[in-house]
Amino acid sequence: NQEAIIADIRLAKEIHAANDLPFDLFIFPRNLIGFRDLLAENGIKVYRGHKKRWYESLPCKLLHRLLNLTCYILGITPSTVKANKDEHGLINVPASMQLAGRAGSIRSLIPNKNLRRMVMAGIDSAIKKKEIFHLYCHPSDFAFHTEKQFQNLESIFQQVNELREKG
């Protein structure tokens, strides 16, 4: 509903203004990308897009989830991305990798070292290709095994800082 979207955007804009926060980046809930024209009209400049993975062309959503989990368990290097401007003048920065949470017994199979190794391999790849490695997370990704998740993130930040200091 376009009217509801406009009302949500206006409210978000007011909240950001009241808290002296910028309002130029948007992340679509569940990566359901739409209404970009309205975002552009309201000052949004950048959004997190979605980079389709090879397995997403397969017809079964359950298979997508299983193959995604397999990539994490095996520690497969995630893809890097290039930002691009869309037809509304917005900059689309597709996601590379989610810092997967540990909720549930299946996700707990992902070794911590794989998460860190995947991120650093993605960053190394982005450096070599002069592209972007877009790591993202949700608050819920820190709800279970919180301490370990923050340790992973701190380790990643330390390694990235070392690379940044080396140029």
Helices and strands as residue ranges (DSSP letters): H 2-18, E 25-27, G 29-31, H 36-41, E 46-49, G 54-57, H 61-74, E 84-85, E 91-94, E 97-98, H 104-107, H 112-129, E 135-136, G 139-142, H 146-165
